[in-house]
Amino acid sequence: MLSVIVLASGNSKRFKGNKLLYEIDDKPMYLRTVEKLINLKEKCKNIGEIIFVTKYQKIINDLKNRDIKVIENKNSEFGISQSIKLGVSNSNNDCYMFTVCDQPYIREDTIENFIEGFIKSGKNLGCVSSDGLLLNPTIFTKKYKDDLMRLEGDKGGKKIILKNLEDLFVFEVCDHYELIDIDYKEQLED
């Protein structure tokens, strides 16, 4: 069983506004991710829980009545490592999939196939990839829990992955568009 940990405490400086609340097809960006993950949890026996780590009170309030464990990040100024540590320390499972909300075009079946492929691989690390680039989502087993808990600042788990490539399952996604990380409003405007 794995915990899906959504990292959603960034400042969106390049976006010039809270991108998580920005609407795409009449739905806030974060909610697009949440709904995909809830649907996936209902049909995927490998997902034990969804943990949403955020500093935004509006999102915390909006998610209260959903099947999600919402963790408030009161120290987001310490960078992404703080969100990772909060997610891992609040997990009830020994495997952690980290994902973000600013990949609004990733498909539900891509996430499902990534999880299934990772489990079959017998590896302890997993990462989606497109054109040779290692991207989100990522998966870490308990073997790397201590390494995750030692992360500092705005450095995520990629440094752990790069030190342990022999233990990495890579899931290639052919449609690079699915994995676009939205950093600027111009990426969403016609």
Summary of the structure (lengths in Angstrom):
residues: 190
radius of gyration: 15.4
end to end distance: 40.4
largest distance: 44.3
contacts: 586
relative contact order: 0.19
helix: 39%
strand: 26%
